[in-house]
Amino acid sequence: MKTRLPHQTAVRFRTGGQFGMTLVEVVVSLAIAGLIIGGIVSGYTFCLASTEKAELAQVANAKALERLEETQSATWDTASYPVVDQLVATNFPDQNILLNITGSGPSGAPATLKTAISQISLAPPLREIRVDCIWQFRGAGMTTNTIETIRAPDQ
């Protein structure tokens, strides 16, 4: 004798030709699979774009640092006669460059290097050097990498 409790339900199995999936089940499973694949592909393209932008930011930082090193190597000697002062903004005009990621071919982002040199104090003589690398990534807003330092004259 089989005893069935009131909260249990009887399980019915399909018979004969009733095995398989309906068309609605197939369409719903394909839609879910399409959404999952679409999410994976869009996530992948987002990661690629983010990586490229980060690489371009590193290249922009390196270019700004190169320009800063150029200003650091300029002669500014206040102890000699006559005073030699090559650390002036006119010696470092704006420069248009291409931020190129190594190995990516001729593509890259156009950028502008701007150098600003300002006197901080006369005694002791100190100047602030600021280099901005301004660039744009795929038509988005402008991005600026800035490096600043303070320099004293050559001794």
Backbone bond lengths (Angstrom), bond angles and torsions (degrees), N, CA, C in turn:
res aa  C-N    CA-C-N  psi(-1)  N-CA   C-N-CA  omega(-1)  CA-C   N-CA-C  phi
1 M - - - 1.430 - - 1.517 108.57 -
2 K 1.331 115.67 132.83 1.453 121.43 179.04 1.506 108.28 -97.13
3 T 1.326 114.24 133.83 1.450 119.41 177.61 1.508 108.27 -110.25
4 R 1.296 116.63 129.36 1.458 120.96 178.68 1.502 109.13 -117.89
5 L 1.344 115.12 127.58 1.439 119.20 177.85 1.519 109.49 -77.60
6 P 1.316 119.19 156.20 1.462 120.60 -175.58 1.523 114.34 -64.77
7 H 1.360 119.63 -27.44 1.462 119.96 -177.53 1.527 112.27 -86.77
8 Q 1.314 119.00 -6.16 1.460 121.95 179.07 1.520 109.34 -88.53
9 T 1.324 114.59 145.37 1.463 118.91 178.00 1.512 108.12 -114.88
10 A 1.258 114.29 153.40 1.455 119.25 179.40 1.521 109.15 -79.49
11 V 1.306 117.17 138.67 1.454 122.68 179.69 1.513 107.67 -95.37
12 R 1.347 113.26 128.08 1.460 117.76 179.22 1.511 108.40 -110.41
13 F 1.275 117.41 132.12 1.453 123.27 177.48 1.509 109.03 -99.60
14 R 1.353 114.22 147.62 1.463 118.20 177.78 1.524 108.86 -69.79
15 T 1.270 113.69 148.25 1.459 118.30 -178.08 1.512 110.32 -113.69
16 G 1.271 117.30 149.79 1.455 125.13 171.51 1.510 115.76 49.88
17 G 1.326 118.57 -109.51 1.451 124.91 -173.21 1.510 114.23 -89.72
18 Q 1.316 120.89 18.46 1.457 122.66 -177.55 1.522 113.73 -98.07
19 F 1.342 119.71 10.95 1.459 121.45 177.76 1.522 110.15 -80.36
20 G 1.364 118.13 149.63 1.460 122.18 177.43 1.521 110.59 122.54
21 M 1.347 114.10 -173.31 1.464 120.67 -177.95 1.516 108.39 -118.14
22 T 1.315 114.18 151.12 1.457 118.50 177.51 1.523 108.95 -82.36
23 L 1.302 117.17 165.54 1.456 122.56 179.63 1.527 110.77 -62.77
24 V 1.306 118.28 -35.50 1.463 122.32 179.09 1.525 109.74 -63.96
25 E 1.316 117.53 -43.63 1.462 120.66 178.69 1.525 111.78 -62.56
26 V 1.308 117.47 -39.90 1.469 121.67 178.89 1.525 110.25 -65.56
27 V 1.326 117.85 -44.90 1.465 121.33 -179.53 1.524 110.85 -64.53
28 V 1.317 118.32 -41.73 1.463 121.39 178.96 1.527 110.08 -64.84
29 S 1.326 118.24 -42.96 1.466 120.21 179.51 1.528 110.96 -66.33
30 L 1.329 118.83 -36.93 1.464 121.16 175.89 1.522 111.35 -66.60
31 A 1.312 117.42 -38.16 1.469 120.33 177.83 1.527 110.63 -64.78
32 I 1.316 116.94 -43.05 1.463 120.36 178.16 1.529 110.19 -63.76
33 A 1.316 117.64 -43.97 1.466 120.97 178.22 1.527 110.78 -62.55
34 G 1.325 117.44 -39.85 1.473 121.01 177.86 1.519 112.09 -63.29
35 L 1.329 116.82 -41.34 1.468 120.11 177.34 1.524 111.38 -64.09
36 I 1.317 116.31 -40.60 1.471 119.83 179.63 1.527 110.42 -65.33
37 I 1.313 117.76 -46.72 1.469 121.23 179.95 1.519 110.59 -64.97
38 G 1.327 117.82 -40.15 1.469 121.01 176.81 1.522 111.82 -61.77
39 G 1.320 116.99 -40.19 1.462 120.77 177.08 1.520 111.83 -64.79
40 I 1.309 117.24 -40.38 1.469 120.76 179.10 1.519 110.65 -65.55
41 V 1.330 117.21 -44.70 1.469 120.50 -179.43 1.524 111.18 -65.58
42 S 1.330 118.14 -43.44 1.470 119.44 179.90 1.519 110.88 -67.69
43 G 1.319 118.47 -35.74 1.464 121.24 175.06 1.520 111.58 -64.16
44 Y 1.310 116.86 -39.68 1.466 121.54 178.42 1.524 110.95 -64.58
45 T 1.331 117.85 -45.84 1.471 119.84 179.81 1.527 111.19 -66.58
46 F 1.329 117.43 -35.16 1.464 120.08 176.10 1.519 110.68 -63.51
47 C 1.321 116.72 -43.38 1.469 120.43 178.73 1.518 111.25 -63.38
48 L 1.325 118.01 -39.61 1.469 120.91 177.73 1.523 111.14 -62.76
49 A 1.326 116.94 -45.13 1.464 120.32 -180.00 1.530 111.01 -65.14
50 S 1.326 117.14 -40.46 1.467 120.26 178.32 1.518 111.29 -64.28
51 T 1.313 117.09 -40.20 1.460 121.29 178.75 1.519 110.74 -65.09
52 E 1.331 117.13 -43.11 1.461 120.64 179.10 1.527 111.08 -63.31
53 K 1.326 116.71 -41.20 1.462 119.75 179.01 1.529 111.00 -65.29
54 A 1.325 117.28 -40.22 1.469 120.78 177.87 1.527 110.98 -64.23
55 E 1.332 116.77 -39.21 1.464 120.25 177.66 1.523 110.86 -65.15
56 L 1.322 116.57 -42.28 1.464 119.77 178.39 1.529 110.90 -64.49
57 A 1.321 117.25 -36.07 1.470 120.06 176.95 1.522 110.55 -64.16
58 Q 1.329 117.43 -37.89 1.460 120.85 177.31 1.526 111.12 -66.69
59 V 1.325 117.12 -41.36 1.468 120.71 178.63 1.526 109.43 -65.66
60 A 1.331 117.94 -41.54 1.469 121.13 178.00 1.520 110.71 -61.69
61 N 1.313 116.86 -40.37 1.457 120.70 177.96 1.534 110.66 -63.95
62 A 1.319 116.80 -40.64 1.464 120.81 179.24 1.529 111.19 -65.51
63 K 1.339 116.89 -40.39 1.471 120.02 178.85 1.529 110.82 -66.18
64 A 1.327 117.39 -39.72 1.459 120.08 177.51 1.527 110.42 -65.42
65 L 1.308 116.85 -37.90 1.458 120.66 178.06 1.531 111.43 -67.15
66 E 1.331 116.96 -36.36 1.469 120.43 175.02 1.529 110.56 -59.44
67 R 1.337 116.38 -46.06 1.464 120.16 -179.85 1.530 110.47 -65.05
68 L 1.316 116.94 -38.08 1.461 120.54 177.52 1.533 110.20 -62.75
69 E 1.310 117.49 -39.73 1.459 120.77 177.77 1.530 111.12 -65.84
70 E 1.335 117.13 -34.01 1.466 120.01 175.49 1.529 110.42 -62.39
71 T 1.330 116.02 -42.64 1.467 118.30 179.47 1.523 111.07 -68.83
72 Q 1.323 117.08 -33.11 1.461 120.13 178.44 1.534 111.36 -67.23
73 S 1.330 116.44 -28.95 1.466 119.03 -178.93 1.529 112.29 -87.21
74 A 1.319 118.93 -5.32 1.466 121.14 177.56 1.527 109.42 -69.74
75 T 1.327 115.38 141.95 1.461 120.30 -177.90 1.521 110.32 -78.16
76 W 1.348 115.03 130.51 1.465 121.87 174.20 1.524 105.66 -142.77
77 D 1.310 115.30 92.59 1.464 121.49 -173.72 1.520 108.88 -117.85
78 T 1.330 115.99 106.86 1.462 120.69 -179.75 1.525 111.79 -90.24
79 A 1.332 117.51 -9.58 1.461 120.79 -178.24 1.531 112.21 -87.05
80 S 1.323 117.64 -15.55 1.459 120.04 -178.36 1.530 110.49 -89.92
81 Y 1.339 114.68 165.17 1.460 118.89 174.99 1.509 107.47 -127.07
82 P 1.293 119.42 124.55 1.471 127.70 -6.59 1.532 110.94 -71.29
83 V 1.312 114.60 160.17 1.465 120.76 -179.23 1.524 109.13 -64.07
84 V 1.316 116.21 132.11 1.469 121.97 177.73 1.528 107.65 -101.92
85 D 1.338 115.21 121.69 1.466 119.84 -177.51 1.522 109.48 -137.30
86 Q 1.326 115.50 94.97 1.463 121.24 176.28 1.526 111.63 -99.60
87 L 1.316 116.13 1.15 1.464 121.01 -179.03 1.527 109.79 -91.64
88 V 1.326 115.16 69.81 1.462 121.95 177.59 1.527 108.00 -128.93
89 A 1.310 115.62 152.56 1.465 120.95 -174.33 1.529 112.73 -62.47
90 T 1.330 117.81 -28.23 1.468 119.30 -179.18 1.520 112.12 -68.65
91 N 1.322 118.21 -20.77 1.461 121.05 176.31 1.531 112.51 -79.31
92 F 1.334 116.76 -9.08 1.459 121.83 -178.58 1.531 109.48 -130.85
93 P 1.342 116.89 71.93 1.469 119.35 -178.08 1.532 111.36 -69.85
94 D 1.331 115.46 165.89 1.463 120.36 176.13 1.521 108.83 -57.85
95 Q 1.329 115.06 142.07 1.459 120.40 -176.48 1.519 108.93 -130.28
96 N 1.332 116.78 126.35 1.461 121.95 176.15 1.524 108.30 -91.01
97 I 1.320 115.93 125.57 1.462 121.24 -177.39 1.527 109.43 -131.68
98 L 1.332 115.26 172.95 1.461 121.50 175.08 1.523 107.71 -117.52
99 L 1.324 116.22 120.09 1.462 120.43 176.55 1.516 107.39 -78.93
100 N 1.307 116.09 106.19 1.451 121.04 -175.54 1.513 109.38 -114.08
101 I 1.321 115.40 127.07 1.454 120.93 176.38 1.522 107.03 -80.77
102 T 1.306 117.07 130.38 1.457 121.27 -177.11 1.519 110.99 -57.07
103 G 1.320 115.09 129.11 1.453 120.57 178.15 1.509 114.52 85.56
104 S 1.326 119.09 1.32 1.460 119.95 -178.33 1.524 112.52 -95.90
105 G 1.326 118.02 6.85 1.457 120.85 179.22 1.511 111.27 81.84
106 P 1.348 115.74 -155.76 1.472 119.53 -175.22 1.526 113.76 -77.33
107 S 1.321 117.89 -4.26 1.464 119.25 -178.12 1.514 110.44 -75.81
108 G 1.290 116.01 160.50 1.457 122.12 179.23 1.515 108.56 167.58
109 A 1.299 115.70 -172.24 1.459 120.89 -179.89 1.516 108.96 -116.12
110 P 1.331 117.44 131.63 1.473 118.64 176.42 1.521 110.17 -69.40
111 A 1.320 115.34 144.69 1.462 120.55 -177.85 1.518 109.83 -143.97
112 T 1.323 115.44 161.50 1.459 122.46 176.60 1.519 108.79 -126.98
113 L 1.331 114.79 129.84 1.462 120.58 174.96 1.512 108.67 -97.42
114 K 1.321 117.30 124.20 1.460 122.85 178.12 1.528 108.00 -119.14
115 T 1.339 115.37 132.08 1.456 120.63 -179.30 1.521 108.91 -117.81
116 A 1.325 116.56 128.10 1.461 122.30 177.47 1.525 108.27 -121.42
117 I 1.329 115.55 129.37 1.462 121.41 179.11 1.516 107.47 -123.41
118 S 1.320 116.85 123.82 1.462 120.44 -178.64 1.523 110.35 -133.81
119 Q 1.327 114.76 145.85 1.466 121.78 179.59 1.522 108.89 -77.12
120 I 1.309 116.35 128.26 1.461 121.04 177.68 1.518 110.25 -93.93
121 S 1.335 115.67 -48.15 1.463 119.20 179.10 1.527 109.17 -151.26
122 L 1.352 115.01 156.26 1.456 120.45 178.66 1.524 112.00 -95.12
123 A 1.314 117.27 -29.14 1.458 120.55 178.91 1.524 108.10 -134.86
124 P 1.261 120.13 101.12 1.454 128.92 -1.05 1.529 110.27 -76.19
125 P 1.337 117.05 153.82 1.468 119.00 -179.40 1.531 111.07 -70.42
126 L 1.320 114.87 117.94 1.469 121.13 179.41 1.523 108.95 -135.39
127 R 1.326 115.64 141.98 1.464 120.98 175.75 1.524 109.72 -129.42
128 E 1.305 113.65 143.84 1.460 120.04 174.67 1.523 108.14 -95.54
129 I 1.318 115.70 133.83 1.468 121.42 176.92 1.521 106.97 -116.39
130 R 1.319 115.36 125.95 1.464 120.91 -179.56 1.524 107.96 -127.65
131 V 1.320 115.29 126.41 1.465 120.99 178.56 1.521 107.76 -118.58
132 D 1.332 116.12 125.48 1.471 122.56 177.38 1.520 108.58 -112.79
133 C 1.318 116.31 130.70 1.462 121.71 171.61 1.530 105.72 -110.47
134 I 1.326 115.82 109.63 1.470 121.78 -175.32 1.522 108.04 -104.54
135 W 1.327 116.76 125.19 1.455 120.95 -176.97 1.517 110.56 -147.17
136 Q 1.321 114.73 167.50 1.461 121.02 -176.15 1.522 108.32 -131.81
137 F 1.321 116.20 139.07 1.465 121.50 -178.86 1.517 110.29 -112.79
138 R 1.306 116.80 113.09 1.471 124.13 175.37 1.522 114.24 48.44
139 G 1.300 116.90 46.62 1.450 121.07 175.53 1.513 115.23 75.63
140 A 1.323 117.60 1.69 1.473 120.09 177.40 1.525 108.46 -76.45
141 G 1.302 117.35 -172.57 1.458 121.75 -179.51 1.519 112.07 -64.58
142 M 1.323 114.95 165.41 1.458 120.93 -179.72 1.531 109.87 -72.30
143 T 1.329 115.45 142.54 1.455 122.62 177.49 1.520 108.14 -118.75
144 T 1.319 117.52 139.46 1.461 121.44 -179.12 1.522 109.85 -125.97
145 N 1.327 115.39 125.22 1.459 121.76 170.67 1.521 106.57 -101.71
146 T 1.321 117.74 125.03 1.462 122.27 -175.86 1.520 110.52 -122.03
147 I 1.336 114.63 136.38 1.460 121.05 173.97 1.519 106.83 -128.64
148 E 1.339 116.59 131.61 1.454 121.64 178.86 1.514 110.48 -127.45
149 T 1.315 114.87 149.89 1.455 120.72 173.91 1.506 109.55 -152.81
150 I 1.317 116.25 168.31 1.465 121.96 176.06 1.521 106.91 -119.00
151 R 1.321 115.47 137.73 1.451 119.79 -176.95 1.518 111.25 -129.43
152 A 1.325 114.39 142.19 1.467 121.94 173.06 1.526 107.66 -103.41
153 P 1.321 118.19 165.21 1.459 120.58 179.63 1.535 111.92 -68.05
154 D 1.344 114.63 162.14 1.461 120.51 176.62 1.531 108.88 -64.57
155 Q 1.285 116.72 145.35 1.459 120.78 177.91 1.507 110.97 -121.63
